[in-house]
C-alpha cells in the first residue's frame, strides 16, 4: 500500500500484520496508540488461542450462559448476522472442525509445519468430524443483552475468524478518525478499512493471494477512497496434517476445508466487515459466487485455481479507484 505524503506503521497483531496509514504524517503516533488499544481489546475478547480470552471461557462453558463484555456480544452478533446473510455458509460454530483440521493455535505457530496432529485413520477421522459438526448450530446461540450473557450450544465451540478481524479493522479505523478527523487506513492481513479524506490520488492497495507476499507478488493494484476491502483465500494459510493439505475455510456441510474453484476472492463494500463476509462466503459458494456477488452489487475480483481472473460488479480492469459500495444486507 502506498499514498503520496502518507505515513505508515506496521506490527504483528491478531495472528496477522496490522498496518496503519494516515494522510497527515504528524498524526501517525496517536493513530498507532488508538489502533493498538482496539486490537488489544479484540484479542482479549475474541481470540480462540488465548487461554484467558472471553471466547475461550464461553467455549469452555458451552451450554451455560456466560457473562461477557459488550465487545464480545457485538462480535458474536456480527458473526450470527454473517451466518444469516449467507444461509449458514459462515457458521461461527465451527471451532471444533477447525481444531480437527489442525488450526488449534495461532497461525504463526502453524506456518510451515507439517503433520500438526497424529493422523487418524479415515473412518475414525470422519466420525470425529461428524461429532464435531452440528448443522446450523449457530441458530441456537443466545446473546442476552439485558443480562450481558452469551450461551452457545453444548458440544460446540465458537470461532470468530470469519468476521472479528474485519470488525476490528472497521472499529480501529473509526476510533482514529473520531479522534483526529484525518484520513486513515487500517489493514489487518487481507481486511482493510478507510475513513476520512484520502491522500491525493487515494489509498493505493496491492490485491493478491497473501498480504505478506510483498509488492512483487502476482495481483492487481487498485485505489480506494472509502469503505472497506477484504480478500479471502484458500492458499495463503495452508498446512499439512496426516498427509492432507488443509486450509482455514471450513465448509459447514462437511466440516472439512472447503473444495472450491476459487483460490482468492477480493470484495469492496461499504465497510470491511461486509466486504469480508462477502469474500469468504463467495469462496464457499463456488460456481455460484460471481452471480451472487453481482446480485449484491459488490465489486469483486475472483481468481481461479489456475490463476484466471474474473471481475464482477464494476471491479476495475486496471488500476483506478474503486467506487464506494453498499452492504451485503
Phi, psi and omega in degrees: 000140178212158178196135183302130177070358180286154176245148190228146169222151177213148178200170180277132178200146176051040179070017183211196177252124175269133177233131176237128175234139178234142180288335179251101188307327182290350179264009184295311184299313176299326178295319178300315180300314182295317181292317179302320181298314180296315183293323177295321178297317179296320180297316179294330183270316197248359184287132174276350187253355177264129181292339183257011182281160177295322180297320177299321179293319177299315180296323181291338183246033180307135182099347181237147175294138180232130178286129184222170180287163175299324180300313181292324175301314178301312184296321180290320178296324176296318179296321178291323175298319179298319178297317180297314183292336184250019180055037176087000179300318178262077181274116181286353181269036182249025180298319181290315174301324176297319178296318179297328178285349178108356181270073185241015180205169179305144184305323181298336178273348180261325186312124174082355181272158177233156178047064184292336180222156178304136181293135173265150171292157188306316183294315181293320179295320178299320179295320178298316180298316180297321179291328183280343187254120173243111184300132177058030177297337181300333179293343181264357178288134182241123173248113182256098183295323182297319181266349181070036183237162174228139173228128176250157182297146175302143178082006179239164172225137177278144167228124184256018184298335182283346185223329191295322182293319178294319177298321178297320178297315178300314185287324177295318179297316180296323180296319179293314183294322179295329182281318189247335181076003181266166178293137181213146173235132175234127178235137174236097187063237181270008181253125190224135178229145177228149176218154175077185182288125180284161174298163178305125182092357178083175175276124180270128186232134175263113181266122184207177182299317188227120183300336184270002186283343178100166186292341182271356181293148177303141181164210183213144174261132176228170175242143180226139183240344180202166175079217184219159179219131181226143176236125176244142186214148174263359184249344184286323181240092180233150178207168179253137174215125179056033179082002179250149173274127182243156168216176193265002177267105186266133175278118182295340180285332183246338185076012182235165177308134187295144171258118186215155179284345185262135174270328184209140173228129176243137183224140172254139180210182182295333172213170185292324182299312179293323178299320181289320176303314183292318183293320180289316179298326180298321177302319183283337179280349172055238185299333183277358186298312183301315181295321180297313180294319179297321178296329178278347182072028181259116177302132185213151176237117181248131182244122180284169183301330180273003178096354178296134184254137175233124179257140179225158171055039174087012173298131186292140178283340178221176184294111171201174187286131173288132179287146177307138183242166181274207183247169181280340180179000000 
